[in-house]
């Protein structure tokens, strides 16, 4: 069975949405979608919402031994392996300014943000495991934290997915 990449990304997004709904934070997100391009826009003004979540195609390469990329002659006839990113970013604790006075976030704000970051890591891991039922080939990569930068903090999982199962 061959599953198109668009469908596999949709399966991952549906699983992420379902996990966020179960977590009770989906309705606060300003965005939860499949993003195009080489980066996710973090400048959506997360101070006005509870965060953003996404799935994004990072790269694609031919493979004969999934998930490794093949660089042999005529590799355009091989099946493809897709590197995908699943991520969640939320507002980060930021300094507040009152006139000329600046107040830094306290330890509790950073602690709470750290706990939320780890909860999101597990939430995405669970979503990926749920999506695996409908994706023929899936190899989980690493989770990497991101930020705090620009008032956001979060993290991303990388995974490699394939569009053909062993029976093809």
Secondary structure as GFF3:
##gff-version 3
##sequence-region A 1 168
A	DSSP	alpha_helix	5	23	.	.	.	ID=ss1
A	DSSP	three_ten_helix	26	28	.	.	.	ID=ss2
A	DSSP	beta_strand	29	35	.	.	.	ID=ss3
A	DSSP	three_ten_helix	46	48	.	.	.	ID=ss4
A	DSSP	beta_strand	51	63	.	.	.	ID=ss5
A	DSSP	three_ten_helix	75	77	.	.	.	ID=ss6
A	DSSP	beta_strand	79	91	.	.	.	ID=ss7
A	DSSP	beta_strand	96	98	.	.	.	ID=ss8
A	DSSP	beta_strand	101	103	.	.	.	ID=ss9
A	DSSP	alpha_helix	107	131	.	.	.	ID=ss10
A	DSSP	three_ten_helix	132	134	.	.	.	ID=ss11
A	DSSP	beta_strand	137	149	.	.	.	ID=ss12
A	DSSP	beta_strand	152	162	.	.	.	ID=ss13
###
